[in-house]
Amino acid sequence: MRLVRFQAQGRPACGVIEGSEVIELEGDGLVPSARKKTRHVLSALRLLPPCVPTKVVAVGLNYRDHARELGMAVPEEPIIFLKPPTTVIGPGEQIRYPAMSRQVDYEAELGVVIGRTARDCSPDAAAEHIRGYTCANDVTARDLQRKDGQWTRAKSFDTFCPIGPWIETDLDPSDLLVESYLNGVRRQSSRTSQFLFNVPHLVSFISRIMTLHPGDLIITGTPSGIGPMQAGDEIEVRIEGIGSLKNNVIADCGSRIAE
């Protein structure tokens, strides 16, 4: 089942995709709910981020090849950090290139959407707390990451977490193809079977540190092939079994773009 959030008559709504149509649902779509009689044409809708997280928990260095690409040691435990909810944008929205950065990179990632409150859950119980999966882009100001020696500023600019286009609820996340395309040219390609820490492990590990609420998002790390974007570029994240997330890059007023 594919769950989608969209703009309907000036208000956010959610629904389930059936063919070329969206059947509107009661509630926020994170728990099973009744279907309304209202139907919408999917292609005519403005899609919103498929969830509204209280926090985005990101995982660093979860692919062995990406750790090697950055010249960093493979971690013994998941490396996690937070992106604020203000980073989240939906499909088709614009990534803003901040004025204080000279290198903004794409990072294609599998997103895990929490559907049921998770605290101290075991890996075996993790699936009970997951609503589904979506595409994500952990946009990063790479020069600021190197300069600061930690990741908060580099990862936290508004618009730095595009997600979408929907939540796929019926999916096995253990071996999915994850790709990114910059202006139509493939830049990243790997499979989630190459994770250092799989989805159940991540959900359990994070839930033992902080409570995960319905709508919260875990982004699970990126493979090798990360690289810079420029104003005017289109970046696309494709994940097998989910679909495609496309966003364009624009310059903030007064921005200095990397040469």
Secondary structure by P-SEA (a helix, b strand, c coil): cbbbbbbcccbbbbbbbcccbbbbbccccccbbbbcccccccccccccccccccbbbbbccccaaaaaaaccccccccbbbbbcccccccccbbbbbcccccbbbbbbbbbbbbcccccccccccccccccbbbbbbbccaaaaaaaaccccccccccccccccccccccccccbbbbbcccccccccccccccccccaaaaaaaaaacccccccbbbbcccccccccccccbbbbbbbccbbbbbbbbbbcccccccc
